[in-house]
């Protein structure tokens, strides 16, 4: 079991909450109809406190998915075409040369064969 800290903002008060994570399951094991609800988790990604060894992209459509990851300088660090037959793909937090990604904030763009696009941010903390 891992203990994880979350910060919640409730009614303009900040509360730190400690929870014990017993089991981590994908949010959605069913492929989506479009990319409108794509999520990336764990976010932030921290290998020292997370049982996950990759960032999972969930709520994807079936078929070919292109995942592009950019650093804040706008440099493309990761670009792969993957099959998302289960509506999920994973990024191993590495660059195109399979080197570990550095700590920082990254932008992602997920596209599918229908031209749909989802964008978001991922924080990597090491």
N, CA, C and O of each residue as an XYZ file, in Angstrom:
504
protein
N       0.840     -1.178      0.000
C       0.000      0.000      0.000
C       0.883      1.239      0.000
O       1.912      1.285      0.675
N       0.475      2.227     -0.753
C       1.216      3.478     -0.826
C       0.374      4.584     -0.221
O      -0.848      4.596     -0.367
N       1.026      5.505      0.453
C       0.336      6.665      0.988
C       0.644      7.831      0.056
O       1.803      8.106     -0.252
N      -0.395      8.502     -0.383
C      -0.267      9.586     -1.336
C      -0.915     10.834     -0.756
O      -1.966     10.751     -0.121
N      -0.295     11.990     -0.971
C      -0.838     13.259     -0.479
C      -1.504     13.998     -1.618
O      -0.945     14.107     -2.709
N      -2.686     14.501     -1.368
C      -3.417     15.319     -2.320
C      -3.723     16.648     -1.649
O      -3.934     16.697     -0.437
N      -3.751     17.702     -2.408
C      -4.173     18.995     -1.898
C      -5.518     19.330     -2.513
O      -5.674     19.325     -3.734
N      -6.486     19.620     -1.663
C      -7.827     19.945     -2.116
C      -8.131     21.400     -1.807
O      -7.757     21.904     -0.748
N      -8.801     22.069     -2.719
C      -9.249     23.424     -2.444
C     -10.760     23.384     -2.280
O     -11.486     23.128     -3.240
N     -11.229     23.635     -1.078
C     -12.645     23.600     -0.768
C     -13.041     24.924     -0.125
O     -12.468     25.313      0.893
N     -13.995     25.605     -0.698
C     -14.517     26.850     -0.134
C     -13.401     27.818      0.228
O     -13.404     28.384      1.321
N     -12.481     28.006     -0.644
C     -11.352     28.916     -0.514
C     -10.410     28.535      0.619
O      -9.644     29.376      1.089
N     -10.451     27.293      1.061
C      -9.514     26.786      2.053
C      -8.709     25.672      1.422
O      -9.247     24.891      0.636
N      -7.445     25.581      1.744
C      -6.600     24.515      1.215
C      -6.422     23.471      2.307
O      -6.023     23.779      3.431
N      -6.727     22.236      1.951
C      -6.662     21.134      2.903
C      -5.742     20.061      2.338
O      -5.916     19.650      1.190
N      -4.776     19.602      3.109
C      -3.927     18.486      2.694
C      -4.550     17.208      3.224
O      -4.877     17.115      4.408
N      -4.713     16.237      2.364
C      -5.369     14.990      2.716
C      -4.425     13.842      2.399
O      -3.835     13.797      1.319
N      -4.286     12.932      3.321
C      -3.496     11.730      3.094
C      -4.443     10.572      2.861
O      -5.362     10.338      3.647
N      -4.214      9.849      1.776
C      -5.035      8.679      1.478
C      -4.127      7.494      1.202
O      -2.983      7.658      0.778
N      -4.632      6.333      1.439
C      -3.904      5.118      1.132
C      -4.492      4.530     -0.142
O      -5.690      4.259     -0.214
N      -3.643      4.332     -1.145
C      -4.082      3.789     -2.415
C      -3.939      2.275     -2.349
O      -2.831      1.746     -2.257
N      -5.069      1.591     -2.397
C      -5.047      0.138     -2.319
C      -4.926     -0.502     -3.690
O      -4.278     -1.538     -3.837
N      -5.546      0.106     -4.694
C      -5.586     -0.485     -6.013
C      -5.773      0.623     -7.028
O      -6.583      1.526     -6.818
N      -5.048      0.567     -8.109
C      -5.172      1.554     -9.168
C      -5.733      0.874    -10.400
O      -5.105     -0.027    -10.955
N      -6.910      1.298    -10.832
C      -7.566      0.723    -11.998
C      -7.744      1.800    -13.052
O      -7.893      2.972    -12.705
N      -7.734      1.439    -14.332
C      -8.030      2.420    -15.369
C      -9.408      3.026    -15.152
O     -10.333      2.344    -14.710
N      -9.539      4.311    -15.465
C     -10.820      4.984    -15.285
C     -11.867      4.450    -16.251
O     -13.055      4.424    -15.928
N     -11.437      4.027    -17.428
C     -12.412      3.611    -18.431
C     -11.789      2.508    -19.279
O     -10.804      2.743    -19.978
N     -12.349      1.324    -19.221
C     -11.826      0.218    -20.021
C     -12.566      0.080    -21.343
O     -12.303     -0.851    -22.104
N     -13.492      0.998    -21.626
C     -14.277      0.964    -22.851
C     -13.827      2.113    -23.744
O     -13.741      3.251    -23.283
N     -13.536      1.834    -25.024
C     -13.126      2.915    -25.925
C     -14.217      3.982    -26.051
O     -15.409      3.683    -25.979
N     -13.785      5.224    -26.237
C     -14.706      6.351    -26.359
C     -15.118      6.563    -27.815
O     -14.495      6.025    -28.730
N     -16.176      7.355    -28.020
C     -16.640      7.702    -29.359
C     -15.824      8.840    -29.968
O     -15.708      8.947    -31.189
N     -15.248      9.705    -29.089
C     -14.435     10.829    -29.552
C     -13.369     11.115    -28.502
O     -13.319     10.450    -27.467
N     -12.528     12.090    -28.763
C     -11.420     12.397    -27.854
C     -11.757     13.519    -26.878
O     -10.857     14.124    -26.296
N     -13.036     13.799    -26.695
C     -13.448     14.909    -25.849
C     -13.184     14.733    -24.368
O     -13.169     15.718    -23.630
N     -12.976     13.521    -23.915
C     -12.810     13.273    -22.479
C     -11.476     12.591    -22.155
O     -11.377     11.874    -21.159
N     -10.460     12.808    -22.981
C      -9.152     12.181    -22.742
C      -8.569     12.683    -21.423
O      -8.580     13.881    -21.140
N      -8.060     11.749    -20.626
C      -7.366     12.104    -19.391
C      -6.014     11.395    -19.372
O      -5.842     10.338    -19.979
N      -5.070     11.990    -18.671
C      -3.740     11.405    -18.484
C      -3.509     11.257    -16.982
O      -3.702     12.206    -16.223
N      -3.098     10.068    -16.560
C      -2.844      9.837    -15.139
C      -1.735      8.821    -14.970
O      -1.538      8.012    -15.877
N      -0.999      8.807    -13.874
C      -1.086      9.778    -12.792
C      -0.520     11.125    -13.237
O       0.433     11.183    -14.014
N      -1.096     12.166    -12.755
C      -0.661     13.516    -13.103
C      -0.817     14.388    -11.870
O      -1.938     14.721    -11.487
N       0.294     14.762    -11.242
C       1.661     14.646    -11.745
C       2.195     13.218    -11.630
O       1.779     12.439    -10.773
N       3.130     12.908    -12.525
C       3.804     11.610    -12.512
C       5.037     11.741    -11.634
O       5.902     12.581    -11.885
N       5.115     10.911    -10.609
C       6.262     10.898     -9.707
C       6.580      9.439     -9.418
O       5.860      8.794     -8.656
N       7.642      8.906    -10.012
C       7.930      7.476     -9.847
C       8.264      7.070     -8.420
O       8.210      5.884     -8.093
N       8.609      8.028     -7.559
C       8.948      7.668     -6.178
C       7.712      7.454     -5.311
O       7.805      6.817     -4.262
N       6.558      7.972     -5.726
C       5.340      7.788     -4.922
C       4.233      7.073     -5.678
O       3.200      6.745     -5.095
N       4.431      6.827     -6.961
C       3.402      6.181     -7.767
C       3.796      4.746     -8.078
O       4.962      4.452     -8.342
N       2.819      3.865     -8.046
C       3.073      2.473     -8.430
C       3.174      2.345     -9.946
O       3.682      1.343    -10.450
N       2.695      3.349    -10.676
C       2.709      3.313    -12.138
C       4.111      3.585    -12.666
O       4.837      4.419    -12.125
N       4.486      2.875    -13.728
C       5.779      3.124    -14.366
C       5.581      3.827    -15.704
O       6.500      3.897    -16.519
N       4.367      4.351    -15.925
C       4.043      5.048    -17.165
C       2.870      5.979    -16.915
O       2.148      5.837    -15.928
N       2.690      6.931    -17.818
C       1.499      7.779    -17.803
C       0.484      7.129    -18.737
O       0.803      6.807    -19.881
N      -0.719      6.942    -18.255
C      -1.790      6.315    -19.021
C      -2.690      7.381    -19.615
O      -3.090      8.323    -18.931
N      -3.005      7.227    -20.892
C      -3.978      8.083    -21.566
C      -5.236      7.251    -21.755
O      -5.207      6.198    -22.392
N      -6.327      7.726    -21.204
C      -7.565      6.968    -21.155
C      -8.673      7.727    -21.885
O      -8.535      8.915    -22.176
N      -9.761      7.037    -22.173
C     -10.918      7.574    -22.899
C     -10.574      7.869    -24.354
O     -11.015      8.876    -24.908
N      -9.793      6.997    -24.969
C      -9.409      7.158    -26.365
C     -10.353      6.389    -27.278
O     -11.069      5.490    -26.837
N     -10.343      6.749    -28.541
C     -11.118      6.016    -29.540
C     -10.340      4.776    -29.974
O      -9.133      4.686    -29.753
N     -11.029      3.830    -30.585
C     -10.393      2.609    -31.084
C      -9.574      2.936    -32.327
O      -9.946      3.796    -33.126
N      -8.460      2.240    -32.475
C      -7.663      2.368    -33.696
C      -6.355      3.083    -33.472
O      -5.838      3.150    -32.356
N      -5.830      3.616    -34.558
C      -4.543      4.290    -34.509
C      -4.620      5.624    -33.796
O      -5.433      6.482    -34.141
N      -3.775      5.790    -32.809
C      -3.683      7.035    -32.044
C      -2.243      7.529    -32.164
O      -1.292      6.763    -32.005
N      -2.105      8.811    -32.446
C      -0.777      9.418    -32.470
C      -0.631     10.233    -31.197
O      -1.454     11.099    -30.900
N       0.434      9.944    -30.446
C       0.735     10.660    -29.213
C       2.001     11.474    -29.424
O       3.057     10.935    -29.755
N       1.879     12.778    -29.226
C       3.041     13.665    -29.309
C       3.189     14.381    -27.972
O       2.221     14.901    -27.416
N       4.426     14.395    -27.467
C       4.744     15.056    -26.204
C       5.775     16.148    -26.495
O       6.779     15.905    -27.164
N       5.514     17.348    -25.986
C       6.397     18.495    -26.183
C       6.863     19.017    -24.829
O       6.123     18.969    -23.847
N       8.114     19.524    -24.786
C       8.541     20.225    -23.580
C       8.054     21.671    -23.676
O       7.474     22.057    -24.690
N       8.281     22.470    -22.642
C       7.766     23.838    -22.649
C       8.488     24.744    -23.633
O       8.001     25.835    -23.933
N       9.636     24.319    -24.141
C      10.332     25.082    -25.183
C       9.714     24.801    -26.555
O      10.128     25.388    -27.555
N       8.730     23.909    -26.601
C       8.070     23.572    -27.853
C       8.762     22.475    -28.637
O       8.378     22.187    -29.770
N       9.778     21.858    -28.049
C      10.506     20.782    -28.726
C       9.724     19.478    -28.603
O       9.276     19.103    -27.519
N       9.571     18.799    -29.730
C       8.909     17.503    -29.738
C       9.871     16.479    -29.152
O      10.925     16.219    -29.731
N       9.518     15.894    -28.004
C      10.416     14.912    -27.390
C       9.950     13.483    -27.625
O      10.743     12.548    -27.518
N       8.655     13.300    -27.947
C       8.125     11.950    -28.122
C       7.028     11.991    -29.182
O       6.137     12.839    -29.131
N       7.098     11.075    -30.137
C       6.113     11.014    -31.219
C       5.941      9.566    -31.617
O       6.844      8.969    -32.203
N       4.781      8.990    -31.304
C       4.527      7.590    -31.628
C       3.099      7.412    -32.135
O       2.172      8.102    -31.709
N       2.956      6.475    -33.048
C       1.654      6.009    -33.512
C       1.402      4.706    -32.761
O       2.249      3.814    -32.779
N       0.250      4.581    -32.101
C      -0.048      3.403    -31.297
C      -1.465      2.926    -31.590
O      -2.296      3.674    -32.106
N      -1.721      1.674    -31.253
C      -3.066      1.121    -31.372
C      -3.737      1.197    -30.011
O      -3.180      0.746    -29.011
N      -4.918      1.761    -29.976
C      -5.652      1.882    -28.711
C      -6.894      1.001    -28.727
O      -8.010      1.481    -28.531
N      -6.692     -0.274    -28.960
C      -7.828     -1.182    -29.090
C      -8.701     -1.209    -27.840
O      -9.893     -1.497    -27.935
N      -8.146     -0.920    -26.690
C      -8.930     -0.898    -25.459
C      -9.265      0.491    -24.981
O      -9.788      0.651    -23.879
N      -8.973      1.519    -25.793
C      -9.251      2.893    -25.388
C      -8.189      3.485    -24.486
O      -8.381      4.557    -23.911
N      -7.049      2.778    -24.358
C      -5.975      3.213    -23.460
C      -4.630      3.034    -24.151
O      -4.406      2.033    -24.833
N      -3.734      4.004    -23.975
C      -2.325      3.855    -24.359
C      -1.471      4.354    -23.206
O      -1.969      5.030    -22.307
N      -0.177      4.020    -23.231
C       0.723      4.460    -22.169
C       1.981      5.090    -22.742
O       2.490      4.676    -23.783
N       2.467      6.095    -22.040
C       3.748      6.742    -22.335
C       4.699      6.371    -21.212
O       4.407      6.621    -20.043
N       5.818      5.785    -21.550
C       6.792      5.337    -20.561
C       7.641      6.443    -19.969
O       8.659      6.152    -19.342
N       7.263      7.698    -20.141
C       7.957      8.881    -19.623
C       9.399      8.888    -20.127
O      10.349      9.072    -19.365
N       9.527      8.679    -21.440
C      10.817      8.673    -22.119
C      10.718      9.541    -23.373
O       9.623      9.901    -23.803
N      11.870      9.871    -23.953
C      11.866     10.615    -25.210
C      11.928      9.643    -26.384
O      11.842      8.429    -26.198
N      12.078     10.176    -27.582
C      12.114      9.329    -28.785
C      13.292      8.359    -28.797
O      13.230      7.322    -29.458
N      14.366      8.684    -28.074
C      15.540      7.811    -28.007
C      15.501      6.884    -26.800
O      16.493      6.229    -26.480
N      14.340      6.831    -26.125
C      14.132      5.980    -24.951
C      14.914      6.437    -23.725
O      15.137      5.645    -22.809
N      15.337      7.704    -23.692
C      15.969      8.281    -22.505
C      14.879      8.788    -21.572
O      13.858      9.291    -22.040
N      15.074      8.665    -20.255
C      14.048      9.142    -19.325
C      13.788     10.639    -19.496
O      14.720     11.423    -19.673
N      12.525     11.020    -19.441
C      12.167     12.437    -19.519
C      12.556     13.120    -18.217
O      12.420     12.541    -17.139
N      13.037     14.346    -18.321
C      13.449     15.115    -17.151
C      12.219     15.627    -16.400
O      11.108     15.629    -16.930
N      12.437     16.054    -15.174
C      11.370     16.699    -14.420
C      10.933     17.953    -15.157
O      11.758     18.656    -15.741
N       9.654     18.228    -15.129
C       9.159     19.435    -15.765
C       7.718     19.284    -16.211
O       7.060     18.280    -15.939
N       7.249     20.308    -16.903
C       5.898     20.307    -17.428
C       5.949     19.991    -18.911
O       6.771     20.542    -19.643
N       5.071     19.104    -19.354
C       5.022     18.673    -20.751
C       3.610     18.893    -21.302
O       2.622     18.813    -20.572
N       3.542     19.163    -22.570
C       2.267     19.307    -23.268
C       2.074     18.085    -24.141
O       3.029     17.613    -24.758
N       0.871     17.567    -24.207
C       0.607     16.423    -25.075
C      -0.493     16.757    -26.071
O      -1.397     17.546    -25.797
N      -0.385     16.131    -27.234
C      -1.432     16.193    -28.240
C      -1.707     14.757    -28.682
O      -0.805     14.047    -29.127
N      -2.949     14.349    -28.554
C      -3.396     13.024    -28.980
C      -4.316     13.233    -30.174
O      -5.270     14.007    -30.091
N      -4.042     12.552    -31.285
C      -4.914     12.638    -32.454
C      -5.301     11.228    -32.902
O      -4.572     10.265    -32.664
N      -6.454     11.126    -33.549
C      -6.878      9.831    -34.082
C      -7.036      9.921    -35.587
O      -6.845     10.989    -36.169
N      -7.380      8.816    -36.218
C      -7.502      8.753    -37.665
C      -8.623      9.611    -38.223
O      -8.605      9.946    -39.407
N      -9.601      9.977    -37.397
C     -10.717     10.816    -37.836
C     -10.382     12.300    -37.765
O     -11.222     13.145    -38.072
N      -9.143     12.618    -37.356
C      -8.736     14.021    -37.261
C      -9.102     14.688    -35.953
O      -8.879     15.889    -35.794
N      -9.659     13.940    -35.011
C      -9.982     14.503    -33.702
C      -8.703     14.711    -32.912
O      -7.719     13.997    -33.108
N      -8.721     15.696    -32.015
C      -7.520     16.057    -31.289
C      -7.853     16.365    -29.838
O      -8.887     16.965    -29.547
N      -6.976     15.954    -28.928
C      -7.077     16.294    -27.508
C      -5.724     16.833    -27.073
O      -4.681     16.346    -27.511
N      -5.748     17.836    -26.212
C      -4.511     18.459    -25.713
C      -4.566     18.525    -24.208
O      -5.641     18.577    -23.610
N      -3.390     18.523    -23.598
C      -3.332     18.658    -22.142
C      -1.913     18.819    -21.667
O      -0.978     18.918    -22.461
N      -1.764     18.843    -20.334
C      -0.461     19.010    -19.691
C      -0.194     17.845    -18.762
O      -1.110     17.281    -18.162
N       1.076     17.495    -18.654
C       1.514     16.457    -17.717
C       2.713     17.010    -16.969
O       3.641     17.545    -17.574
N       2.690     16.878    -15.654
C       3.843     17.255    -14.843
C       4.626     15.994    -14.504
O       4.047     14.974    -14.129
N       5.950     16.072    -14.640
C       6.833     14.974    -14.256
C       7.704     15.469    -13.113
O       8.415     16.465    -13.242
N       7.639     14.762    -11.999
C       8.397     15.131    -10.802
C       9.293     13.953    -10.456
O       8.806     12.844    -10.235
N      10.603     14.186    -10.407
C      11.531     13.099    -10.048
C      12.399     13.525     -8.889
O      13.245     12.754     -8.435
